[in-house]
Amino acid sequence: MGLLNDKIVLITGAASGIGKSIAEKSLEEGAFIAVVDQFYDGLSSAKDSFNKYDTEKIIFLKADVSHPKEVEKTIQKTVDHFGKLDIIVNNAGIGGEINPTGEMSNKGFEKTIQINLLGVFYGSKYAIKQFEKQKTGGVILNMASILGAVGFRNSAAYVAAKHGVVGLTKTTALEYADKKIRVNAIGPAFINTPLLDALDEANKQQLVALHPMGRLGEAMEVAELAVWLISEKASFITGSYYPIDGGYLSQ
Ligand SMILES: NC(=O)c1ccc[n+]([C@@H]2O[C@H](COP(=O)([O-])OP(=O)(O)OC[C@H]3O[C@@H](n4cnc5c(N)ncnc54)[C@H](O)[C@@H]3O)[C@@H](O)[C@H]2O)c1
């Protein structure tokens, strides 16, 4: 028995990095999955890496999570294909503009909020509507960050969005705790994914030094926590924020 046997799981930003690892781990644990990504069509290499799984259990949907209608449509398409939705992982996100607050462009700030915060709100809202229609309850997992708990220079929009995700998670959890909808958030420290590709080696080494464990995390380490949290094993957990950070927040 897998942890997610026959569960229908929609994962946003699943063509790369952490989302892709959550998608793979979900398949290994018996789920049917909807892989949602804005740039999916361009990422044929990501699509290839799903070929080793039962492709009947996967659908690929192109959508931009910052557009509510597109998010609503992906949920509808998932339900049309698989018959229901059990779990949504609101993972899609960008690093956003890196600049001190006084220098940050308005557009750059807004774009990060639109994808990293509003995208999570839209995913939550339309998943809840579907869960209520099904009368089944459901699970929402939101991708925050350690930067949902502490600040980080030159990343005001990202930090604000991730703090927002933590607040949204707690509030949604309270609202739906008695309706069998669990809502949690994960807070990874810096993880070795394409999100960090923009950094040069020296910058990466500076990031490594911020982690007491002396290394960055791996996407599959985050996926292990994510899949456990969305499974029935975590049946009494809601409204929580789980750092997974090599000790970063303990300093
Ligand atoms: N890598 C890290 O250090 C780290 C740390 C903490 C939190 N996170 C969070 O984890 C999540 C995944 O990040 P990652 O490191 O795997 O990055 P990644 O760049 O490898 O993957 C992100 C995916 O999201 C997709 N995406 C971006 N904007 C989108 C949009 N508007 N609509 C739909 N899809 C979109 C991208 O195409 C990409 O496939 C993000 O929310 C990120 O903020 C990452």
The ligand as a MOL file (V3000), in Angstrom:
LIG
                    3D

  0  0  0     0  0            999 V3000
M  V30 BEGIN CTAB
M  V30 COUNTS 44 48 0 0 0
M  V30 BEGIN ATOM
M  V30 1 N 14.7380 26.2570 -4.3990 0
M  V30 2 C 14.6910 26.8700 -3.2270 0
M  V30 3 O 15.7310 27.2280 -2.6340 0
M  V30 4 C 13.3730 27.1110 -2.5370 0
M  V30 5 C 13.3920 27.3850 -1.1620 0
M  V30 6 C 12.1770 27.6210 -0.4980 0
M  V30 7 C 10.9860 27.5930 -1.2090 0
M  V30 8 N 11.0140 27.3320 -2.5480 0 CHG=1
M  V30 9 C 9.7260 27.3440 -3.2360 0
M  V30 10 O 9.4850 26.0820 -3.8230 0
M  V30 11 C 8.6660 26.2630 -4.9860 0
M  V30 12 C 9.3020 25.5390 -6.1510 0
M  V30 13 O 10.5740 26.1130 -6.4000 0
M  V30 14 P 11.7570 25.3170 -7.1000 0
M  V30 15 O 12.9830 25.6120 -6.3500 0
M  V30 16 O 11.3630 23.9320 -7.3600 0 CHG=-1
M  V30 17 O 11.8560 26.1660 -8.4440 0
M  V30 18 P 11.8920 25.7310 -9.9890 0
M  V30 19 O 12.1640 26.9800 -10.7300 0
M  V30 20 O 12.7840 24.5540 -10.1750 0
M  V30 21 O 10.3960 25.2420 -10.2550 0
M  V30 22 C 9.3140 26.1370 -10.2230 0
M  V30 23 C 8.3170 25.7200 -11.2740 0
M  V30 24 O 7.2030 26.6140 -11.1930 0
M  V30 25 C 6.8290 26.9610 -12.5050 0
M  V30 26 N 6.1720 28.2670 -12.5230 0
M  V30 27 C 6.7340 29.4850 -12.3120 0
M  V30 28 N 5.8220 30.4420 -12.4340 0
M  V30 29 C 4.6420 29.8230 -12.7400 0
M  V30 30 C 3.3360 30.2810 -12.9930 0
M  V30 31 N 3.0340 31.5950 -12.9900 0
M  V30 32 N 2.3730 29.3710 -13.2500 0
M  V30 33 C 2.6620 28.0410 -13.2840 0
M  V30 34 N 3.8880 27.5510 -13.0620 0
M  V30 35 C 4.8700 28.4350 -12.7940 0
M  V30 36 C 8.1240 26.9850 -13.3010 0
M  V30 37 O 7.8860 26.8430 -14.6910 0
M  V30 38 C 8.8780 25.8120 -12.7050 0
M  V30 39 O 8.6200 24.6230 -13.4160 0
M  V30 40 C 8.5140 27.7680 -5.1760 0
M  V30 41 O 7.2890 28.1850 -4.6040 0
M  V30 42 C 9.6720 28.3310 -4.3860 0
M  V30 43 O 9.4310 29.6430 -3.9350 0
M  V30 44 C 12.1620 27.0780 -3.2270 0
M  V30 END ATOM
M  V30 BEGIN BOND
M  V30 1 1 1 2
M  V30 2 2 2 3
M  V30 3 1 2 4
M  V30 4 1 4 5
M  V30 5 2 4 44
M  V30 6 2 5 6
M  V30 7 1 6 7
M  V30 8 2 7 8
M  V30 9 1 8 9
M  V30 10 1 8 44
M  V30 11 1 9 10
M  V30 12 1 9 42
M  V30 13 1 10 11
M  V30 14 1 11 12
M  V30 15 1 11 40
M  V30 16 1 12 13
M  V30 17 1 13 14
M  V30 18 2 14 15
M  V30 19 1 14 16
M  V30 20 1 14 17
M  V30 21 1 17 18
M  V30 22 2 18 19
M  V30 23 1 18 20
M  V30 24 1 18 21
M  V30 25 1 21 22
M  V30 26 1 22 23
M  V30 27 1 23 24
M  V30 28 1 23 38
M  V30 29 1 24 25
M  V30 30 1 25 26
M  V30 31 1 25 36
M  V30 32 1 26 27
M  V30 33 1 26 35
M  V30 34 2 27 28
M  V30 35 1 28 29
M  V30 36 1 29 30
M  V30 37 2 29 35
M  V30 38 1 30 31
M  V30 39 2 30 32
M  V30 40 1 32 33
M  V30 41 2 33 34
M  V30 42 1 34 35
M  V30 43 1 36 37
M  V30 44 1 36 38
M  V30 45 1 38 39
M  V30 46 1 40 41
M  V30 47 1 40 42
M  V30 48 1 42 43
M  V30 END BOND
M  V30 END CTAB
M  END
